[in-house]
Amino acid sequence: MEILTHPEQFDKILADNPLVLAYFSGENCNVCRSLRPKVEMLVEQQFPSVKYVEIKSENAPYITARYSVFSVPVVIFFVEGRDYIREARNISIAELSDKIEKIVDLYEQ
């Protein structure tokens, strides 16, 4: 997992990786802290072809603003640089997994 702070870093990640899951979190967000390991484990175990990055909103305001993240946590799944899935606050890992799986299966055919 990478923690990003600069828009240029994120642009490079999106350009170099066709499938990216970005986890937007906050320093004082208890929900973020409890959800992050679950999302991270989901990507590591089920979707090894997906690049996983974390963006801490306080440290990366330009990235946060660019993707209209107004509350945390937010998960955005990008395919070839475009966002396809956006989940916020009350995120079901099972539903997120199902959505990602459908896209990954189509993409990797």
PDB file as gemmi writes it, atoms N, CA and C in Angstrom:
CRYST1    1.000    1.000    1.000  90.00  90.00  90.00 P 1                      
ATOM      1  N   MET A   1       0.844  -1.175   0.000  1.00  0.00           N  
ATOM      2  CA  MET A   1       0.000   0.000   0.000  1.00  0.00           C  
ATOM      3  C   MET A   1       0.890   1.239   0.000  1.00  0.00           C  
ATOM      4  N   GLU A   2       0.459   2.207  -0.774  1.00  0.00           N  
ATOM      5  CA  GLU A   2       1.152   3.491  -0.839  1.00  0.00           C  
ATOM      6  C   GLU A   2       0.246   4.575  -0.285  1.00  0.00           C  
ATOM      7  N   ILE A   3       0.831   5.505   0.450  1.00  0.00           N  
ATOM      8  CA  ILE A   3       0.084   6.677   0.909  1.00  0.00           C  
ATOM      9  C   ILE A   3       0.525   7.843   0.047  1.00  0.00           C  
ATOM     10  N   LEU A   4      -0.422   8.459  -0.640  1.00  0.00           N  
ATOM     11  CA  LEU A   4      -0.116   9.531  -1.587  1.00  0.00           C  
ATOM     12  C   LEU A   4      -0.451  10.900  -1.005  1.00  0.00           C  
ATOM     13  N   THR A   5       0.367  11.890  -1.376  1.00  0.00           N  
ATOM     14  CA  THR A   5       0.117  13.253  -0.909  1.00  0.00           C  
ATOM     15  C   THR A   5       0.099  14.265  -2.055  1.00  0.00           C  
ATOM     16  N   HIS A   6       0.725  13.946  -3.179  1.00  0.00           N  
ATOM     17  CA  HIS A   6       0.822  14.903  -4.284  1.00  0.00           C  
ATOM     18  C   HIS A   6       0.006  14.453  -5.485  1.00  0.00           C  
ATOM     19  N   PRO A   7      -0.681  15.373  -6.131  1.00  0.00           N  
ATOM     20  CA  PRO A   7      -1.481  15.020  -7.311  1.00  0.00           C  
ATOM     21  C   PRO A   7      -0.652  14.342  -8.405  1.00  0.00           C  
ATOM     22  N   GLU A   8       0.607  14.740  -8.550  1.00  0.00           N  
ATOM     23  CA  GLU A   8       1.457  14.141  -9.587  1.00  0.00           C  
ATOM     24  C   GLU A   8       1.687  12.659  -9.315  1.00  0.00           C  
ATOM     25  N   GLN A   9       1.828  12.298  -8.043  1.00  0.00           N  
ATOM     26  CA  GLN A   9       1.984  10.891  -7.671  1.00  0.00           C  
ATOM     27  C   GLN A   9       0.758  10.095  -8.100  1.00  0.00           C  
ATOM     28  N   PHE A  10      -0.400  10.646  -7.791  1.00  0.00           N  
ATOM     29  CA  PHE A  10      -1.643   9.944  -8.108  1.00  0.00           C  
ATOM     30  C   PHE A  10      -1.846   9.860  -9.621  1.00  0.00           C  
ATOM     31  N   ASP A  11      -1.539  10.924 -10.339  1.00  0.00           N  
ATOM     32  CA  ASP A  11      -1.655  10.896 -11.802  1.00  0.00           C  
ATOM     33  C   ASP A  11      -0.772   9.799 -12.390  1.00  0.00           C  
ATOM     34  N   LYS A  12       0.439   9.647 -11.860  1.00  0.00           N  
ATOM     35  CA  LYS A  12       1.361   8.618 -12.355  1.00  0.00           C  
ATOM     36  C   LYS A  12       0.823   7.219 -12.053  1.00  0.00           C  
ATOM     37  N   ILE A  13       0.295   7.035 -10.864  1.00  0.00           N  
ATOM     38  CA  ILE A  13      -0.293   5.735 -10.496  1.00  0.00           C  
ATOM     39  C   ILE A  13      -1.431   5.395 -11.458  1.00  0.00           C  
ATOM     40  N   LEU A  14      -2.305   6.361 -11.715  1.00  0.00           N  
ATOM     41  CA  LEU A  14      -3.432   6.111 -12.619  1.00  0.00           C  
ATOM     42  C   LEU A  14      -2.961   5.832 -14.039  1.00  0.00           C  
ATOM     43  N   ALA A  15      -1.902   6.495 -14.471  1.00  0.00           N  
ATOM     44  CA  ALA A  15      -1.373   6.290 -15.825  1.00  0.00           C  
ATOM     45  C   ALA A  15      -0.675   4.939 -15.957  1.00  0.00           C  
ATOM     46  N   ASP A  16      -0.006   4.496 -14.894  1.00  0.00           N  
ATOM     47  CA  ASP A  16       0.789   3.270 -14.956  1.00  0.00           C  
ATOM     48  C   ASP A  16       0.021   2.002 -14.612  1.00  0.00           C  
ATOM     49  N   ASN A  17      -1.149   2.139 -13.995  1.00  0.00           N  
ATOM     50  CA  ASN A  17      -1.915   0.974 -13.545  1.00  0.00           C  
ATOM     51  C   ASN A  17      -3.348   1.061 -14.056  1.00  0.00           C  
ATOM     52  N   PRO A  18      -3.798   0.079 -14.820  1.00  0.00           N  
ATOM     53  CA  PRO A  18      -5.154   0.156 -15.371  1.00  0.00           C  
ATOM     54  C   PRO A  18      -6.260   0.029 -14.322  1.00  0.00           C  
ATOM     55  N   LEU A  19      -5.983  -0.673 -13.221  1.00  0.00           N  
ATOM     56  CA  LEU A  19      -6.983  -0.865 -12.169  1.00  0.00           C  
ATOM     57  C   LEU A  19      -6.415  -0.339 -10.855  1.00  0.00           C  
ATOM     58  N   VAL A  20      -7.077   0.671 -10.293  1.00  0.00           N  
ATOM     59  CA  VAL A  20      -6.597   1.313  -9.068  1.00  0.00           C  
ATOM     60  C   VAL A  20      -7.760   1.484  -8.095  1.00  0.00           C  
ATOM     61  N   LEU A  21      -7.530   1.114  -6.848  1.00  0.00           N  
ATOM     62  CA  LEU A  21      -8.501   1.364  -5.791  1.00  0.00           C  
ATOM     63  C   LEU A  21      -7.892   2.402  -4.858  1.00  0.00           C  
ATOM     64  N   ALA A  22      -8.539   3.550  -4.741  1.00  0.00           N  
ATOM     65  CA  ALA A  22      -8.067   4.633  -3.880  1.00  0.00           C  
ATOM     66  C   ALA A  22      -8.952   4.709  -2.643  1.00  0.00           C  
ATOM     67  N   TYR A  23      -8.304   4.687  -1.485  1.00  0.00           N  
ATOM     68  CA  TYR A  23      -9.002   4.774  -0.208  1.00  0.00           C  
ATOM     69  C   TYR A  23      -8.710   6.133   0.400  1.00  0.00           C  
ATOM     70  N   PHE A  24      -9.723   6.980   0.468  1.00  0.00           N  
ATOM     71  CA  PHE A  24      -9.592   8.320   1.043  1.00  0.00           C  
ATOM     72  C   PHE A  24      -9.968   8.230   2.521  1.00  0.00           C  
ATOM     73  N   SER A  25      -9.062   8.685   3.388  1.00  0.00           N  
ATOM     74  CA  SER A  25      -9.300   8.593   4.825  1.00  0.00           C  
ATOM     75  C   SER A  25      -8.954   9.905   5.503  1.00  0.00           C  
ATOM     76  N   GLY A  26      -9.229   9.944   6.794  1.00  0.00           N  
ATOM     77  CA  GLY A  26      -8.921  11.124   7.591  1.00  0.00           C  
ATOM     78  C   GLY A  26      -8.171  10.726   8.849  1.00  0.00           C  
ATOM     79  N   GLU A  27      -7.366  11.629   9.358  1.00  0.00           N  
ATOM     80  CA  GLU A  27      -6.547  11.361  10.539  1.00  0.00           C  
ATOM     81  C   GLU A  27      -7.393  11.011  11.774  1.00  0.00           C  
ATOM     82  N   ASN A  28      -8.472  11.726  11.999  1.00  0.00           N  
ATOM     83  CA  ASN A  28      -9.280  11.539  13.204  1.00  0.00           C  
ATOM     84  C   ASN A  28     -10.567  10.778  12.932  1.00  0.00           C  
ATOM     85  N   CYS A  29     -10.557   9.931  11.942  1.00  0.00           N  
ATOM     86  CA  CYS A  29     -11.756   9.205  11.533  1.00  0.00           C  
ATOM     87  C   CYS A  29     -11.692   7.765  12.036  1.00  0.00           C  
ATOM     88  N   ASN A  30     -12.526   7.447  13.020  1.00  0.00           N  
ATOM     89  CA  ASN A  30     -12.540   6.091  13.570  1.00  0.00           C  
ATOM     90  C   ASN A  30     -13.056   5.074  12.568  1.00  0.00           C  
ATOM     91  N   VAL A  31     -14.043   5.463  11.783  1.00  0.00           N  
ATOM     92  CA  VAL A  31     -14.570   4.568  10.751  1.00  0.00           C  
ATOM     93  C   VAL A  31     -13.462   4.239   9.751  1.00  0.00           C  
ATOM     94  N   CYS A  32     -12.667   5.239   9.385  1.00  0.00           N  
ATOM     95  CA  CYS A  32     -11.557   5.034   8.446  1.00  0.00           C  
ATOM     96  C   CYS A  32     -10.568   4.008   8.976  1.00  0.00           C  
ATOM     97  N   ARG A  33     -10.228   4.134  10.235  1.00  0.00           N  
ATOM     98  CA  ARG A  33      -9.247   3.222  10.841  1.00  0.00           C  
ATOM     99  C   ARG A  33      -9.759   1.789  10.896  1.00  0.00           C  
ATOM    100  N   SER A  34     -11.035   1.601  11.164  1.00  0.00           N  
ATOM    101  CA  SER A  34     -11.562   0.235  11.256  1.00  0.00           C  
ATOM    102  C   SER A  34     -11.830  -0.370   9.877  1.00  0.00           C  
ATOM    103  N   LEU A  35     -12.145   0.455   8.895  1.00  0.00           N  
ATOM    104  CA  LEU A  35     -12.464  -0.052   7.557  1.00  0.00           C  
ATOM    105  C   LEU A  35     -11.223  -0.295   6.707  1.00  0.00           C  
ATOM    106  N   ARG A  36     -10.184   0.499   6.897  1.00  0.00           N  
ATOM    107  CA  ARG A  36      -8.983   0.410   6.057  1.00  0.00           C  
ATOM    108  C   ARG A  36      -8.391  -0.996   5.976  1.00  0.00           C  
ATOM    109  N   PRO A  37      -8.165  -1.696   7.106  1.00  0.00           N  
ATOM    110  CA  PRO A  37      -7.581  -3.034   6.989  1.00  0.00           C  
ATOM    111  C   PRO A  37      -8.467  -4.010   6.213  1.00  0.00           C  
ATOM    112  N   LYS A  38      -9.780  -3.834   6.309  1.00  0.00           N  
ATOM    113  CA  LYS A  38     -10.698  -4.713   5.576  1.00  0.00           C  
ATOM    114  C   LYS A  38     -10.601  -4.482   4.075  1.00  0.00           C  
ATOM    115  N   VAL A  39     -10.537  -3.219   3.678  1.00  0.00           N  
ATOM    116  CA  VAL A  39     -10.413  -2.895   2.259  1.00  0.00           C  
ATOM    117  C   VAL A  39      -9.061  -3.352   1.733  1.00  0.00           C  
ATOM    118  N   GLU A  40      -8.027  -3.116   2.519  1.00  0.00           N  
ATOM    119  CA  GLU A  40      -6.681  -3.523   2.125  1.00  0.00           C  
ATOM    120  C   GLU A  40      -6.599  -5.044   1.951  1.00  0.00           C  
ATOM    121  N   MET A  41      -7.162  -5.785   2.875  1.00  0.00           N  
ATOM    122  CA  MET A  41      -7.150  -7.240   2.803  1.00  0.00           C  
ATOM    123  C   MET A  41      -7.962  -7.733   1.599  1.00  0.00           C  
ATOM    124  N   LEU A  42      -9.086  -7.092   1.334  1.00  0.00           N  
ATOM    125  CA  LEU A  42      -9.904  -7.443   0.183  1.00  0.00           C  
ATOM    126  C   LEU A  42      -9.093  -7.362  -1.098  1.00  0.00           C  
ATOM    127  N   VAL A  43      -8.389  -6.257  -1.282  1.00  0.00           N  
ATOM    128  CA  VAL A  43      -7.605  -6.073  -2.501  1.00  0.00           C  
ATOM    129  C   VAL A  43      -6.459  -7.082  -2.561  1.00  0.00           C  
ATOM    130  N   GLU A  44      -5.737  -7.245  -1.469  1.00  0.00           N  
ATOM    131  CA  GLU A  44      -4.592  -8.159  -1.448  1.00  0.00           C  
ATOM    132  C   GLU A  44      -4.995  -9.597  -1.729  1.00  0.00           C  
ATOM    133  N   GLN A  45      -6.100 -10.050  -1.136  1.00  0.00           N  
ATOM    134  CA  GLN A  45      -6.482 -11.451  -1.243  1.00  0.00           C  
ATOM    135  C   GLN A  45      -7.280 -11.777  -2.503  1.00  0.00           C  
ATOM    136  N   GLN A  46      -8.169 -10.877  -2.911  1.00  0.00           N  
ATOM    137  CA  GLN A  46      -9.058 -11.206  -4.015  1.00  0.00           C  
ATOM    138  C   GLN A  46      -8.696 -10.538  -5.336  1.00  0.00           C  
ATOM    139  N   PHE A  47      -8.008  -9.412  -5.291  1.00  0.00           N  
ATOM    140  CA  PHE A  47      -7.744  -8.658  -6.518  1.00  0.00           C  
ATOM    141  C   PHE A  47      -6.278  -8.225  -6.596  1.00  0.00           C  
ATOM    142  N   PRO A  48      -5.365  -9.170  -6.769  1.00  0.00           N  
ATOM    143  CA  PRO A  48      -3.943  -8.814  -6.801  1.00  0.00           C  
ATOM    144  C   PRO A  48      -3.553  -7.937  -7.994  1.00  0.00           C  
ATOM    145  N   SER A  49      -4.376  -7.901  -9.028  1.00  0.00           N  
ATOM    146  CA  SER A  49      -4.065  -7.058 -10.194  1.00  0.00           C  
ATOM    147  C   SER A  49      -4.454  -5.601  -9.987  1.00  0.00           C  
ATOM    148  N   VAL A  50      -5.119  -5.313  -8.865  1.00  0.00           N  
ATOM    149  CA  VAL A  50      -5.570  -3.952  -8.566  1.00  0.00           C  
ATOM    150  C   VAL A  50      -4.523  -3.254  -7.696  1.00  0.00           C  
ATOM    151  N   LYS A  51      -4.120  -2.073  -8.106  1.00  0.00           N  
ATOM    152  CA  LYS A  51      -3.190  -1.250  -7.315  1.00  0.00           C  
ATOM    153  C   LYS A  51      -3.991  -0.539  -6.229  1.00  0.00           C  
ATOM    154  N   TYR A  52      -3.555  -0.692  -4.974  1.00  0.00           N  
ATOM    155  CA  TYR A  52      -4.244  -0.094  -3.837  1.00  0.00           C  
ATOM    156  C   TYR A  52      -3.426   1.066  -3.296  1.00  0.00           C  
ATOM    157  N   VAL A  53      -4.055   2.231  -3.148  1.00  0.00           N  
ATOM    158  CA  VAL A  53      -3.391   3.398  -2.579  1.00  0.00           C  
ATOM    159  C   VAL A  53      -4.300   4.041  -1.539  1.00  0.00           C  
ATOM    160  N   GLU A  54      -3.665   4.727  -0.594  1.00  0.00           N  
ATOM    161  CA  GLU A  54      -4.425   5.466   0.414  1.00  0.00           C  
ATOM    162  C   GLU A  54      -4.103   6.942   0.284  1.00  0.00           C  
ATOM    163  N   ILE A  55      -5.121   7.753   0.433  1.00  0.00           N  
ATOM    164  CA  ILE A  55      -4.966   9.202   0.374  1.00  0.00           C  
ATOM    165  C   ILE A  55      -5.572   9.770   1.648  1.00  0.00           C  
ATOM    166  N   LYS A  56      -4.720  10.351   2.470  1.00  0.00           N  
ATOM    167  CA  LYS A  56      -5.203  10.986   3.703  1.00  0.00           C  
ATOM    168  C   LYS A  56      -5.624  12.406   3.344  1.00  0.00           C  
ATOM    169  N   SER A  57      -6.881  12.682   3.520  1.00  0.00           N  
ATOM    170  CA  SER A  57      -7.476  13.939   3.055  1.00  0.00           C  
ATOM    171  C   SER A  57      -6.754  15.182   3.545  1.00  0.00           C  
ATOM    172  N   GLU A  58      -6.332  15.173   4.796  1.00  0.00           N  
ATOM    173  CA  GLU A  58      -5.658  16.353   5.347  1.00  0.00           C  
ATOM    174  C   GLU A  58      -4.320  16.617   4.669  1.00  0.00           C  
ATOM    175  N   ASN A  59      -3.652  15.574   4.235  1.00  0.00           N  
ATOM    176  CA  ASN A  59      -2.325  15.692   3.637  1.00  0.00           C  
ATOM    177  C   ASN A  59      -2.351  15.832   2.122  1.00  0.00           C  
ATOM    178  N   ALA A  60      -3.506  15.628   1.517  1.00  0.00           N  
ATOM    179  CA  ALA A  60      -3.614  15.685   0.058  1.00  0.00           C  
ATOM    180  C   ALA A  60      -4.879  16.440  -0.368  1.00  0.00           C  
ATOM    181  N   PRO A  61      -4.973  17.727  -0.007  1.00  0.00           N  
ATOM    182  CA  PRO A  61      -6.213  18.458  -0.299  1.00  0.00           C  
ATOM    183  C   PRO A  61      -6.502  18.611  -1.790  1.00  0.00           C  
ATOM    184  N   TYR A  62      -5.480  18.660  -2.629  1.00  0.00           N  
ATOM    185  CA  TYR A  62      -5.715  18.830  -4.063  1.00  0.00           C  
ATOM    186  C   TYR A  62      -6.313  17.573  -4.683  1.00  0.00           C  
ATOM    187  N   ILE A  63      -5.827  16.418  -4.256  1.00  0.00           N  
ATOM    188  CA  ILE A  63      -6.391  15.159  -4.761  1.00  0.00           C  
ATOM    189  C   ILE A  63      -7.823  15.004  -4.257  1.00  0.00           C  
ATOM    190  N   THR A  64      -8.015  15.285  -2.986  1.00  0.00           N  
ATOM    191  CA  THR A  64      -9.341  15.176  -2.378  1.00  0.00           C  
ATOM    192  C   THR A  64     -10.342  16.081  -3.087  1.00  0.00           C  
ATOM    193  N   ALA A  65      -9.950  17.306  -3.361  1.00  0.00           N  
ATOM    194  CA  ALA A  65     -10.838  18.260  -4.041  1.00  0.00           C  
ATOM    195  C   ALA A  65     -11.108  17.840  -5.483  1.00  0.00           C  
ATOM    196  N   ARG A  66     -10.079  17.361  -6.161  1.00  0.00           N  
ATOM    197  CA  ARG A  66     -10.235  16.966  -7.566  1.00  0.00           C  
ATOM    198  C   ARG A  66     -11.312  15.892  -7.738  1.00  0.00           C  
ATOM    199  N   TYR A  67     -11.400  14.987  -6.765  1.00  0.00           N  
ATOM    200  CA  TYR A  67     -12.363  13.892  -6.866  1.00  0.00           C  
ATOM    201  C   TYR A  67     -13.597  14.109  -5.991  1.00  0.00           C  
ATOM    202  N   SER A  68     -13.816  15.343  -5.576  1.00  0.00           N  
ATOM    203  CA  SER A  68     -15.022  15.742  -4.830  1.00  0.00           C  
ATOM    204  C   SER A  68     -15.279  14.847  -3.618  1.00  0.00           C  
ATOM    205  N   VAL A  69     -14.255  14.641  -2.835  1.00  0.00           N  
ATOM    206  CA  VAL A  69     -14.392  13.864  -1.607  1.00  0.00           C  
ATOM    207  C   VAL A  69     -14.663  14.851  -0.482  1.00  0.00           C  
ATOM    208  N   PHE A  70     -15.892  14.829   0.018  1.00  0.00           N  
ATOM    209  CA  PHE A  70     -16.311  15.790   1.034  1.00  0.00           C  
ATOM    210  C   PHE A  70     -16.396  15.185   2.428  1.00  0.00           C  
ATOM    211  N   SER A  71     -16.458  13.863   2.504  1.00  0.00           N  
ATOM    212  CA  SER A  71     -16.449  13.175   3.788  1.00  0.00           C  
ATOM    213  C   SER A  71     -15.605  11.919   3.615  1.00  0.00           C  
ATOM    214  N   VAL A  72     -15.196  11.349   4.719  1.00  0.00           N  
ATOM    215  CA  VAL A  72     -14.381  10.136   4.658  1.00  0.00           C  
ATOM    216  C   VAL A  72     -15.002   9.072   5.548  1.00  0.00           C  
ATOM    217  N   PRO A  73     -14.774   7.818   5.289  1.00  0.00           N  
ATOM    218  CA  PRO A  73     -13.973   7.254   4.219  1.00  0.00           C  
ATOM    219  C   PRO A  73     -14.722   7.216   2.891  1.00  0.00           C  
ATOM    220  N   VAL A  74     -13.945   7.253   1.826  1.00  0.00           N  
ATOM    221  CA  VAL A  74     -14.458   7.101   0.467  1.00  0.00           C  
ATOM    222  C   VAL A  74     -13.533   6.142  -0.268  1.00  0.00           C  
ATOM    223  N   VAL A  75     -14.127   5.218  -0.999  1.00  0.00           N  
ATOM    224  CA  VAL A  75     -13.382   4.298  -1.837  1.00  0.00           C  
ATOM    225  C   VAL A  75     -13.774   4.591  -3.280  1.00  0.00           C  
ATOM    226  N   ILE A  76     -12.762   4.826  -4.122  1.00  0.00           N  
ATOM    227  CA  ILE A  76     -13.016   5.041  -5.546  1.00  0.00           C  
ATOM    228  C   ILE A  76     -12.199   4.018  -6.319  1.00  0.00           C  
ATOM    229  N   PHE A  77     -12.881   3.286  -7.201  1.00  0.00           N  
ATOM    230  CA  PHE A  77     -12.227   2.292  -8.045  1.00  0.00           C  
ATOM    231  C   PHE A  77     -12.107   2.867  -9.447  1.00  0.00           C  
ATOM    232  N   PHE A  78     -10.873   2.949  -9.933  1.00  0.00           N  
ATOM    233  CA  PHE A  78     -10.578   3.527 -11.239  1.00  0.00           C  
ATOM    234  C   PHE A  78     -10.233   2.435 -12.243  1.00  0.00           C  
ATOM    235  N   VAL A  79     -10.750   2.578 -13.446  1.00  0.00           N  
ATOM    236  CA  VAL A  79     -10.396   1.710 -14.559  1.00  0.00           C  
ATOM    237  C   VAL A  79      -9.857   2.614 -15.655  1.00  0.00           C  
ATOM    238  N   GLU A  80      -8.590   2.412 -15.976  1.00  0.00           N  
ATOM    239  CA  GLU A  80      -7.899   3.222 -16.978  1.00  0.00           C  
ATOM    240  C   GLU A  80      -8.067   4.724 -16.717  1.00  0.00           C  
ATOM    241  N   GLY A  81      -7.932   5.103 -15.444  1.00  0.00           N  
ATOM    242  CA  GLY A  81      -7.950   6.504 -15.052  1.00  0.00           C  
ATOM    243  C   GLY A  81      -9.318   7.120 -14.833  1.00  0.00           C  
ATOM    244  N   ARG A  82     -10.374   6.369 -15.084  1.00  0.00           N  
ATOM    245  CA  ARG A  82     -11.734   6.905 -14.886  1.00  0.00           C  
ATOM    246  C   ARG A  82     -12.399   6.192 -13.724  1.00  0.00           C  
ATOM    247  N   ASP A  83     -13.132   6.962 -12.898  1.00  0.00           N  
ATOM    248  CA  ASP A  83     -13.759   6.309 -11.749  1.00  0.00           C  
ATOM    249  C   ASP A  83     -15.030   5.574 -12.172  1.00  0.00           C  
ATOM    250  N   TYR A  84     -15.110   4.320 -11.700  1.00  0.00           N  
ATOM    251  CA  TYR A  84     -16.237   3.463 -12.018  1.00  0.00           C  
ATOM    252  C   TYR A  84     -17.081   3.132 -10.805  1.00  0.00           C  
ATOM    253  N   ILE A  85     -16.454   3.077  -9.657  1.00  0.00           N  
ATOM    254  CA  ILE A  85     -17.181   2.767  -8.424  1.00  0.00           C  
ATOM    255  C   ILE A  85     -16.794   3.809  -7.391  1.00  0.00           C  
ATOM    256  N   ARG A  86     -17.794   4.312  -6.685  1.00  0.00           N  
ATOM    257  CA  ARG A  86     -17.552   5.250  -5.589  1.00  0.00           C  
ATOM    258  C   ARG A  86     -18.464   4.839  -4.441  1.00  0.00           C  
ATOM    259  N   GLU A  87     -17.844   4.520  -3.322  1.00  0.00           N  
ATOM    260  CA  GLU A  87     -18.576   4.164  -2.114  1.00  0.00           C  
ATOM    261  C   GLU A  87     -18.116   5.093  -1.007  1.00  0.00           C  
ATOM    262  N   ALA A  88     -19.054   5.546  -0.185  1.00  0.00           N  
ATOM    263  CA  ALA A  88     -18.712   6.484   0.877  1.00  0.00           C  
ATOM    264  C   ALA A  88     -19.360   6.085   2.200  1.00  0.00           C  
ATOM    265  N   ARG A  89     -18.660   6.414   3.253  1.00  0.00           N  
ATOM    266  CA  ARG A  89     -19.068   6.305   4.649  1.00  0.00           C  
ATOM    267  C   ARG A  89     -19.472   4.886   5.067  1.00  0.00           C  
ATOM    268  N   ASN A  90     -20.686   4.454   4.799  1.00  0.00           N  
ATOM    269  CA  ASN A  90     -21.150   3.117   5.188  1.00  0.00           C  
ATOM    270  C   ASN A  90     -20.893   2.150   4.041  1.00  0.00           C  
ATOM    271  N   ILE A  91     -19.725   1.552   4.053  1.00  0.00           N  
ATOM    272  CA  ILE A  91     -19.286   0.731   2.941  1.00  0.00           C  
ATOM    273  C   ILE A  91     -19.393  -0.743   3.319  1.00  0.00           C  
ATOM    274  N   SER A  92     -20.105  -1.496   2.498  1.00  0.00           N  
ATOM    275  CA  SER A  92     -20.205  -2.939   2.681  1.00  0.00           C  
ATOM    276  C   SER A  92     -19.065  -3.595   1.905  1.00  0.00           C  
ATOM    277  N   ILE A  93     -18.224  -4.325   2.607  1.00  0.00           N  
ATOM    278  CA  ILE A  93     -17.090  -4.989   1.955  1.00  0.00           C  
ATOM    279  C   ILE A  93     -17.602  -6.029   0.955  1.00  0.00           C  
ATOM    280  N   ALA A  94     -18.649  -6.745   1.303  1.00  0.00           N  
ATOM    281  CA  ALA A  94     -19.203  -7.766   0.395  1.00  0.00           C  
ATOM    282  C   ALA A  94     -19.720  -7.132  -0.894  1.00  0.00           C  
ATOM    283  N   GLU A  95     -20.460  -6.043  -0.770  1.00  0.00           N  
ATOM    284  CA  GLU A  95     -20.975  -5.361  -1.966  1.00  0.00           C  
ATOM    285  C   GLU A  95     -19.847  -4.759  -2.787  1.00  0.00           C  
ATOM    286  N   LEU A  96     -18.873  -4.163  -2.121  1.00  0.00           N  
ATOM    287  CA  LEU A  96     -17.728  -3.600  -2.822  1.00  0.00           C  
ATOM    288  C   LEU A  96     -16.986  -4.697  -3.580  1.00  0.00           C  
ATOM    289  N   SER A  97     -16.800  -5.829  -2.939  1.00  0.00           N  
ATOM    290  CA  SER A  97     -16.134  -6.962  -3.575  1.00  0.00           C  
ATOM    291  C   SER A  97     -16.876  -7.419  -4.823  1.00  0.00           C  
ATOM    292  N   ASP A  98     -18.186  -7.538  -4.723  1.00  0.00           N  
ATOM    293  CA  ASP A  98     -18.998  -7.963  -5.880  1.00  0.00           C  
ATOM    294  C   ASP A  98     -18.866  -6.989  -7.043  1.00  0.00           C  
ATOM    295  N   LYS A  99     -18.915  -5.700  -6.744  1.00  0.00           N  
ATOM    296  CA  LYS A  99     -18.812  -4.687  -7.795  1.00  0.00           C  
ATOM    297  C   LYS A  99     -17.447  -4.710  -8.469  1.00  0.00           C  
ATOM    298  N   ILE A 100     -16.403  -4.802  -7.656  1.00  0.00           N  
ATOM    299  CA  ILE A 100     -15.049  -4.837  -8.213  1.00  0.00           C  
ATOM    300  C   ILE A 100     -14.846  -6.108  -9.036  1.00  0.00           C  
ATOM    301  N   GLU A 101     -15.337  -7.223  -8.520  1.00  0.00           N  
ATOM    302  CA  GLU A 101     -15.170  -8.503  -9.215  1.00  0.00           C  
ATOM    303  C   GLU A 101     -15.778  -8.473 -10.612  1.00  0.00           C  
ATOM    304  N   LYS A 102     -16.946  -7.890 -10.748  1.00  0.00           N  
ATOM    305  CA  LYS A 102     -17.592  -7.802 -12.064  1.00  0.00           C  
ATOM    306  C   LYS A 102     -16.723  -7.021 -13.050  1.00  0.00           C  
ATOM    307  N   ILE A 103     -16.192  -5.917 -12.599  1.00  0.00           N  
ATOM    308  CA  ILE A 103     -15.376  -5.082 -13.486  1.00  0.00           C  
ATOM    309  C   ILE A 103     -14.046  -5.754 -13.796  1.00  0.00           C  
ATOM    310  N   VAL A 104     -13.397  -6.332 -12.788  1.00  0.00           N  
ATOM    311  CA  VAL A 104     -12.106  -6.992 -12.996  1.00  0.00           C  
ATOM    312  C   VAL A 104     -12.265  -8.171 -13.949  1.00  0.00           C  
ATOM    313  N   ASP A 105     -13.324  -8.957 -13.763  1.00  0.00           N  
ATOM    314  CA  ASP A 105     -13.572 -10.092 -14.657  1.00  0.00           C  
ATOM    315  C   ASP A 105     -13.743  -9.642 -16.099  1.00  0.00           C  
ATOM    316  N   LEU A 106     -14.490  -8.583 -16.317  1.00  0.00           N  
ATOM    317  CA  LEU A 106     -14.674  -8.058 -17.677  1.00  0.00           C  
ATOM    318  C   LEU A 106     -13.374  -7.503 -18.233  1.00  0.00           C  
ATOM    319  N   TYR A 107     -12.638  -6.812 -17.407  1.00  0.00           N  
ATOM    320  CA  TYR A 107     -11.407  -6.164 -17.856  1.00  0.00           C  
ATOM    321  C   TYR A 107     -10.329  -7.191 -18.210  1.00  0.00           C  
ATOM    322  N   GLU A 108     -10.252  -8.254 -17.434  1.00  0.00           N  
ATOM    323  CA  GLU A 108      -9.175  -9.228 -17.632  1.00  0.00           C  
ATOM    324  C   GLU A 108      -9.505 -10.320 -18.635  1.00  0.00           C  
ATOM    325  N   GLN A 109     -10.642 -10.265 -19.284  1.00  0.00           N  
ATOM    326  CA  GLN A 109     -11.001 -11.283 -20.291  1.00  0.00           C  
ATOM    327  C   GLN A 109     -10.200 -11.108 -21.535  1.00  0.00           C  
TER     328      GLN A 109                                                      
END                                                                             
